[in-house]
């Protein structure tokens, strides 16, 4: 079953005088199945961040549309979009986006507070999430008191506390060392194995090797895609590197 559908999306940026400045995305279409872990890769300026922002409903396409569970984003009123985003989408950012004057627990619970969730329900939800991510003993600490990896695990907890339909991750390992990156990707793998659907934008072939499919974008268009199949992480990593080499050389899809 397709959870997410991106249909013929085009994004054009204009100057203040309405003169076309650049085409960031050109007729991009793909689907993401429920329970899939999709990684999106491409060089800087390829359009992958623009695409993620459109999927996150933080930006609107010039043409085309995005559907989540069959709900067309363009039909959602602006005043309803924040609530829709909070209920259905979970976000993990490279720079964590935690509030320094809030404890990790308060940061994690913030989406539920905004949704006016009862306190008892918030407590019920946070315990298993914190345990799964190994941060139970850190909940009383503030972001400046923990490591980058621990901050990112708190950010993941905040993303999943609302039980979203889709988790969106933007370069989630970009600010982490190799050990913290591996731990975080292990958490993503566990979440995916539990049924969560994840869409991750990354420059890292190592991070992408945890996904079940990798979509490559170049010059605002889908260039190629590869599926994990029966490959282990190492074999899939090598295939990703091979496709990235072709992507940078401008050659044909080697799938």
N, C-alpha and C positions, 0 to 999 in steps of 0.2 A: 504493500500500500504506500503510495506517495504521500508523504507528510508535507513536504515543501515543493512547490513548483515555481520556477523562474521562467517566465514566458516572454521571449522576444524583447528583452530589456535593453534599452538604449539610454545612455546618459550623455548629454551634450552640455558643456559649460559655455556661457556667453559672457561677454563684457557688459559693462553698464549700458552701452549703446546698442545692446542686443546683437552684437556682431559675434558670430560663432568663434569661440576661442579654441576649443579642442573637443574631440569625441573621446570620452573616457571609457565608454562601453558601447559595443556595436552588436545589437541583436543577439544577446546572450540568452540561451535557453538550456535548462537542465532540471532534473528532478532529484530529490533526496528521499529515499525510502525511510519509513519509520524504523528506528533502531540502527540506522546506518551511521558510520563515522566517516565523514567526508573531509578531506584536506584540500585546500585551494592554494596553489603555488603559482608564482610568476615573478618576473623581475620587477624592480621598482618602477612605478609608473605604468604598470600593465593593466591596472584597473581593478585589482583584487580588493583593495580597501574600499573603493567606491561601491563595488558589488556588495561587500559585507554591510556597508552602511545602508544600502537600499533594502537588503534582506532584514536588517535590524529595524527597519522602518524609521531610521534616523534621517533618511534622505528619500526623495521620490524620483523615480525614473522619468526621463523625458518622454519615452515611449515604452510600451509593454507593461507588464504587471507581475506581481508576486502573490502567490496563494499559500496560505498555511491552513491545513485541514480543509481545503476548499474555499476558505474565506479570502476574498479578494482585498488586498491592502488598499487599493484606490477607493473602495467603497466605505472605508472606515473614516469617520469624521475626525478632524484634527483634535477636537476636544476629547475624543474617546481613545486616541492612539496611545497615550501614556498608560492608561489602564490596560489596554490590550497588550502592550509591550510587557508590562509588569506581570501579567497573568500567564502569558504564553512563551515568553522568551527569557532566557538566562544569559548573562553577559560576563565574559572573562576578558580583561584587558591586559596588555603588556605591562602597564605601569600601575596595576592593582586597583587604582581608583578607590582606595579606602580613606575614610575620614580620620585624621590623626587624633581628633579629640573624642572619638568614640572607641570603646573597647572592641576587640575582635567580635565578641558576641553581639554587641549593638550594631556593628557594621553588617554582620550576617543577617540579623533580624530586620534590618531596615526595610526591605521590600514588603515584609509582612506587616510592619508597623504602618506603612503607607497604605496598605490594603485594609487596615483596621481589623486585623486578625486578633481574636481573643488571646490573652496572655498564656492561658493554659495550652492552647493549640500551638503557640510559638515554641513553648518549652518542649512540647511533645515532638515537634519537628526537628529542633536543633540537635537533640541528643544523638540520634543515629547518624546524622550527617557529619557532626563533629567527630564522632568515633570512627567513621569510615575514612575520614581524611586525616586522622591522627592529630587533631588539634584540641581535644577535649580539655587538656590541662592548660591551654593557652588562651581560653576564651576570655579570661579576665584581663589579659594584657592589652596594651595599646600597640598600634602598628609600628611605632618607632622602637618598640621593645623586642621585636621579633625579626627573624631573618627574612630575606626576600622570598625564599621558598615557602616559609610559613605564611607570609602575607598572601602569596598566590593561592595557597590552599584555603585560606579564609575567603578569598575572592571567589574561589570555586564553590565553597559552601554557600556564599551569598547567592550565587547564580542558580544553585539547585534547590534552595530552601523553599521556593514557591512551586516545586515540582513542574517546571516548564515543559512545554512540548518540544522545544528546540533549544539547545545550548550553543551559543555563538562565542567563539574564542578568537581574539585578534592578537596574533603573535604571543601566545601565553607563556612561552619559554624564553622570550627575547631578553628579559632582564635577569635570567637565572643562570647559575653555574651548571655544569654538566650533571652533577649528582642531583641537584634540586629539579632540574629538567626531567631527568629520568623518573624521579619520584612522582612529579606532577603528571607525566604522561601515563604512568602506571595507574594513577587515580582516574584519568580520563578513560583508560581501557576498562577499569572496573565499572565505571559509570555506564559505559557503552554496553558492557556485558550484562548489566542489570536492566537494559532496555532503553537507556537514554539515547536520543539522537543528537549527534554533535557535528557542527560545521566549524572547521578551524582554518583560519588563514595563517600561513606560516612561510618563512624563508628557509626553515630548517628541514632538510631531508630526513634527519633523524626523527624529528617530531612527526613528520608526515608518514614515516614508516609504521606508526601505530594505527593509522587509519585503515579502513577497508577499501577506500577508493581515493585516488588523487586526481584532481582536475587541474590542468595547467592552462593558464591564461597568458596571452601575449597580445600587446597592442589593442586591448579592449575586447578581444575575441577568445573563445575557447579554442585552444590549439590542439590539445590531446587529453586523454584520460587513461588511467591504468587501474586495474582492480587487483587487490591482494590475492584473491583466490586461495590456494593452499600454501602460498609463500610464507615463510617465517619472517620476522622483522628484518633480519640481515639480508635475506634474498630480496625482499621488497625494497629495502633501502638501496640496494645496488640498482634495481630497476628504476627507481626514482632518480638516482644520479644520472643514469643513462638518458632518461627523458629530459632532464634538465640540461644536459649537454647538447642534445638536439635542439631544445628550445632556444638556447643561447646562440646556436649556430644558424638558426633559421631553416633547419632541414624539415623533413617530413615526419609525420607521426610514426613512432616505432612501437607504440602500444605495449 
